[in-house]
């Protein structure tokens, strides 16, 4: 399912919130229309996406009671990425 529509131009806080919601929506099977919704942002969406990963990673680490570094490593392995210090 793809979500399309007229999205108001948000400020930086709203852009961060959009990235968090978009990540949650994608996990739930909804595909936001990122190209249309965020293409005009001055700050590239990927920067907010990284922040969303960090926020969700910290929440997951707290939930399962492990250090964030371990959670970040698990996320990286799952995505086929290599983390460097």
Secondary structure, 3 states (H helix, E strand, C coil): CEECCCCCCCCHHHHHHHHHHHHHHHHCCCEECHHHHHCCCCCCHHHHHHHHHHHHHHHHHHHHCCCHHHHHHHHHHHHCCCCCC
